[in-house]
């Protein structure tokens, strides 16, 4: 077996996970990117767009549009950045925080049911192997 088999399994596993996870997020009225931002901002102080981009891996071009849509939905608020008056920080609004407190635990539980099909040892092994694979490219 060569590395191409591993690449194929990694990609297919990621695609299967995204489809499973994304379908649940969509039922909650969010896109996966919106959920990622709401989940990242949940229980955190407001952060800059740059910080949010680093924590979510959402590209700058995508981030702007997603933040605008979240603001229209009333889920986020923008605050003037006290450290740099040229920029602002983003945080969840009261409505956004309420949504986070509902959807985040629901989604964690939803994913837990799927991953619950693996034993604790299998989960640990999967994490170790994925960390080793990631380390090859870092």
Residue pairs with C-beta under 8 A, 6 or more apart in sequence:
6 133
10 133
18 32
20 114
21 32
21 107
21 110
21 111
22 32
24 107
24 110
25 31
25 32
25 35
25 103
25 107
28 35
28 103
28 106
28 107
30 38
30 103
31 66
33 56
33 58
33 62
33 66
34 66
34 69
34 70
34 75
35 103
35 107
36 56
36 58
37 52
37 56
37 58
37 66
37 67
37 70
37 76
38 70
38 75
38 92
38 96
38 99
38 100
38 103
38 104
39 100
39 104
39 107
40 52
40 55
40 56
41 47
41 52
41 76
41 90
41 91
41 92
41 96
41 100
42 92
42 97
42 100
42 101
42 104
43 100
44 91
45 91
46 77
46 79
46 89
46 90
46 91
47 55
47 89
47 90
47 91
48 81
48 87
48 88
48 89
48 90
49 60
49 63
49 64
49 67
49 87
49 88
49 90
52 58
52 63
52 90
53 59
53 60
53 63
56 63
58 66
67 76
67 90
70 76
70 96
71 77
71 78
74 93
74 95
74 96
75 92
75 93
75 95
75 96
75 99
76 90
76 91
76 92
76 93
76 96
77 90
77 91
77 92
77 93
77 96
78 88
78 89
78 90
79 88
79 89
79 90
79 91
80 88
80 89
81 87
81 88
81 89
92 99
92 100
115 123
118 126
